[in-house]
């Protein structure tokens, strides 16, 4: 009985949607073209539909989407405007009109469309994110932060909102909050170009929970290698970083991985920890036998943090040699 009721509810939704000019078949077809990346095919098909049904808001919207994807914002604009004119309460139509205006450099009009989108649906996450972008470009940092924060309340894993929140903290010199914001970002997104930048920001604040390393042609971000206190026993949260190092070196032809460990005033512990890392890597990647060398020194690393030299009490470094 419950399933029958759900089917009836779905049928009512389709019928009601049809009443406001939405063709379910065309809708599915439009999103199919978008998801497949066939923008040329989608533009050709929906240009035909617009010619046949010039007052179809849906057809105008999809044609605008395909033209925008082809980087033809000026050509896409009138189709989005027509779609919004025909169905002014459709949030996605109004949102994409804003995106198009932004591509054309019409910042104030872009912002107005996002604000109107949110007036229609206060939980529409893309509008908060793009409104944040718009405000950030306009150097309205506090307002942008409010927009990104709201986006994160609704979508806590939004990569763009997480990164730009931290960036605004940096711009506003809100250092304690900035540090937390970068750590939250890196915990969720520990790899990629933005992770490299986030780590550079974090290190400049004197936090080395993450480090960037150059391994061959790749520059990667690694979480700090952790050991159980006062021992050389690796903690499990270090395994993913070591696995990434092992995978990269394994896929390179001949370089030797150099591991350098420092522990202030305890060279024996530094030695034991270097051996522990090497042992883990060789057990996980036996093909690295003969390609891993370890060192332990009583000379600590020095970093520049806000123009001042900072020394670390312990560190693990990786680099490649021929």
C-alpha positions in Angstrom: 0.0 0.0 0.0 2.8 2.4 0.9 4.5 1.7 -2.5 1.3 2.4 -4.3 0.9 5.7 -2.5 4.5 6.6 -3.4 3.9 5.8 -7.1 0.7 7.9 -7.0 2.6 10.7 -5.4 5.3 10.5 -8.1 2.6 10.5 -10.8 1.0 13.6 -9.3 4.5 15.3 -9.3 5.0 14.6 -13.0 1.5 15.8 -13.8 2.0 19.0 -11.8 5.4 19.6 -13.4 3.7 19.3 -16.8 1.3 22.0 -15.8 4.2 24.5 -15.6 5.7 23.6 -18.9 8.3 21.0 -18.0 8.6 18.1 -20.4 9.9 15.1 -18.4 11.4 13.4 -21.4 13.2 16.5 -22.6 14.4 17.1 -19.0 16.0 13.7 -18.8 17.5 14.1 -22.2 19.0 17.5 -21.3 20.6 16.2 -18.2 21.8 13.1 -20.1 23.7 15.4 -22.6 25.1 17.4 -19.7 26.3 14.3 -17.7 27.9 12.8 -20.8 29.7 16.0 -21.7 28.2 16.0 -25.1 27.6 19.8 -25.2 27.8 20.0 -29.0 25.1 17.4 -29.4 23.0 18.9 -26.7 23.2 22.4 -28.2 22.2 21.1 -31.6 19.3 19.1 -30.2 17.9 21.8 -28.0 18.3 24.5 -30.7 15.9 22.5 -32.7 13.5 22.2 -29.8 13.7 26.0 -29.2 12.8 26.6 -32.8 9.8 24.2 -32.5 8.8 25.5 -29.0 10.2 29.0 -28.6 8.1 29.5 -25.4 9.4 26.4 -23.7 11.3 27.6 -20.6 12.9 24.2 -20.3 14.3 24.2 -23.8 15.6 27.7 -23.5 17.3 26.8 -20.2 19.0 23.7 -21.6 20.2 25.5 -24.7 21.7 28.1 -22.5 23.5 25.5 -20.4 25.0 23.9 -23.5 26.1 27.2 -24.9 27.6 28.2 -21.6 29.5 24.9 -21.4 30.9 25.7 -24.9 32.2 29.0 -23.4 29.6 31.0 -25.4 28.2 33.1 -22.5 27.1 36.0 -24.6 25.1 33.7 -26.9 23.7 31.8 -23.9 22.4 34.9 -22.0 19.2 35.5 -24.0 18.1 31.9 -23.5 18.6 32.0 -19.8 16.8 35.4 -19.7 13.9 33.8 -21.7 13.7 30.8 -19.3 13.6 33.1 -16.3 11.0 35.3 -17.9 8.8 32.3 -18.6 9.3 30.6 -15.2 10.6 33.2 -12.7 10.3 30.9 -9.7 12.6 28.1 -11.0 15.7 28.5 -8.9 18.1 26.7 -11.2 17.1 28.9 -14.1 17.7 32.0 -12.1 21.0 30.6 -10.7 22.4 29.8 -14.1 21.4 33.2 -15.4 23.6 34.6 -12.5 26.5 32.4 -13.5 26.2 33.6 -17.1 26.2 37.2 -16.0 29.3 36.6 -14.0 31.1 35.1 -17.0 30.3 38.3 -18.8 31.7 40.4 -16.0 28.4 41.9 -15.0 29.1 41.4 -11.3 26.3 43.5 -9.7 23.6 41.8 -11.9 25.1 38.4 -11.2 24.9 39.0 -7.4 21.3 40.1 -7.7 20.3 36.9 -9.4 22.0 34.8 -6.6 20.2 36.9 -4.0 16.8 36.3 -5.8 17.6 32.6 -6.1 18.1 32.5 -2.3 14.9 34.4 -1.8 13.1 31.6 -3.7 15.0 28.8 -1.9 17.1 29.7 1.2 18.7 26.3 1.1 20.0 26.3 -2.4 23.7 25.6 -1.8 25.2 26.6 -5.2 23.8 30.1 -4.9 25.5 30.6 -1.5 28.8 29.3 -3.0 28.7 31.5 -6.1 27.5 34.5 -4.1 30.5 33.9 -2.0 32.7 33.9 -5.1 31.1 37.1 -6.3 31.7 38.9 -3.0 35.2 37.6 -2.7 36.1 38.9 -6.1 34.6 42.2 -5.1 36.8 42.2 -1.9 33.7 42.1 0.3 35.4 39.6 2.5 33.2 39.6 5.6 30.0 39.2 3.4 31.7 36.4 1.4 32.6 34.6 4.6 28.9 34.7 5.7 27.9 33.2 2.4 30.5 30.4 2.5 29.7 29.7 6.1 26.0 29.3 5.3 26.9 27.0 2.4 29.0 24.8 4.8 26.1 24.6 7.3 24.0 23.0 4.5 26.9 21.1 2.8 29.8 20.6 5.2 32.0 18.9 2.6 31.9 21.6 -0.1 35.5 21.8 -1.2 35.3 25.3 -2.6 33.6 26.7 0.4 36.1 25.0 2.8 39.1 26.4 0.9 37.7 29.9 0.4 36.7 30.2 4.0 40.3 29.5 5.1 41.6 31.9 2.4 39.3 34.7 3.7 40.6 34.1 7.2 44.1 34.5 5.8 43.2 37.8 4.1 41.6 39.1 7.2 44.6 38.0 9.3 42.4 36.0 11.6 45.3 33.6 12.3 43.9 31.2 14.9 40.8 30.6 12.8 42.8 30.4 9.6 44.9 27.6 11.0 41.9 25.6 12.1 40.2 26.2 8.7 43.2 24.9 6.7 43.4 21.8 9.0 39.7 21.2 8.4 40.2 21.5 4.7 43.2 19.2 4.6 41.6 16.6 6.7 38.8 16.3 4.1 40.9 17.0 0.9 44.5 16.0 1.5 45.6 15.9 -2.1 45.6 18.0 -5.2 46.7 21.5 -6.2 44.5 23.2 -3.5 46.0 20.9 -0.8 49.5 22.0 -1.8 48.5 25.6 -1.4 46.6 25.0 1.8 49.7 23.2 3.2 52.0 26.1 2.2 49.6 28.5 4.1 49.5 26.2 7.1 53.3 25.9 7.2 53.7 29.6 7.1 51.7 29.7 10.3 54.2 27.4 11.9 52.0 24.3 11.8 53.6 21.3 10.1 50.8 18.8 10.5 51.0 18.5 6.7 54.1 18.9 4.5 54.7 19.2 0.8 57.4 17.0 -0.8 58.9 16.8 -4.3 59.1 13.2 -5.3 60.3 13.0 -8.9 58.0 15.1 -11.1 55.3 15.1 -8.5 54.8 17.5 -5.7 52.6 15.9 -3.1 51.1 16.6 0.3 51.6 14.2 3.2 50.2 14.2 6.6 52.9 14.3 9.4 54.3 10.9 10.2 53.2 10.0 13.8 54.7 7.6 16.3 53.5 6.4 19.6 55.0 8.7 22.3 58.6 8.0 23.2 58.8 5.0 20.8 59.5 4.1 17.2 56.2 2.5 16.7 54.3 4.0 13.8 50.7 5.1 14.4 48.1 3.8 12.0 47.2 7.3 10.9 50.6 7.5 9.2 50.1 4.5 7.0 48.2 6.3 4.2 51.1 8.9 3.8 53.7 6.1 3.7 51.6 4.1 1.2 51.5 7.1 -1.1 55.2 7.5 -0.9 55.7 3.8 -1.6 53.4 3.8 -4.6 55.1 6.8 -6.2 58.6 5.4 -5.8 57.5 2.0 -6.9 56.2 3.4 -10.2 59.4 5.3 -10.9 62.3 3.4 -12.6 65.4 3.8 -10.6 65.5 6.6 -8.0 66.4 5.9 -4.4 64.1 7.1 -1.6 66.0 9.0 1.1 64.4 9.1 4.5 65.8 11.6 7.0 64.6 11.6 10.6 65.4 14.1 13.3 64.5 14.0 17.0 65.8 16.7 19.2 68.5 15.5 21.7 67.7 11.9 21.0 69.6 10.6 18.0 68.9 6.9 19.0 65.2 7.5 18.8 65.6 9.2 15.4 67.6 6.2 14.2 64.9 3.7 15.5 62.1 5.7 13.8 64.0 5.8 10.5 64.4 2.0 10.6 60.7 1.6 11.5 59.7 3.7 8.4 62.0 1.7 6.1 60.7 -1.6 7.5 57.1 -0.6 6.9 57.8 0.4 3.3 59.7 -2.7 2.5 57.1 -5.0 4.0 54.4 -3.2 2.0 56.5 -2.7 -1.2 59.1 -5.4 -1.3 60.1 -4.3 -4.8 61.7 -1.3 -3.1 64.4 -3.5 -1.6 67.8 -1.8 -2.2 66.1 1.5 -3.1 65.4 2.9 0.4 68.1 4.6 2.4 67.8 6.1 5.9 69.6 8.8 7.8 69.3 10.4 11.2 70.9 13.6 12.2 71.2 16.0 15.1 70.7 19.0 12.8 67.1 20.1 12.8 65.1 21.6 9.9 64.6 25.3 9.8 61.6 27.0 8.3 60.7 30.6 7.7 57.4 31.5 9.4 56.2 35.1 8.9 59.7 36.3 8.2 61.2 34.5 11.2 63.3 31.3 11.4 61.5 28.5 13.1 63.1 25.1 14.1 61.2 21.9 14.6 61.9 19.5 17.5 61.2 16.5 15.3 60.8 15.8 11.6 60.7 13.2 8.9 61.8 14.1 5.4 61.5 12.3 2.1 63.4 13.0 -1.2 64.7 11.1 -4.2 68.2 10.6 -5.5 69.7 8.8 -8.4 
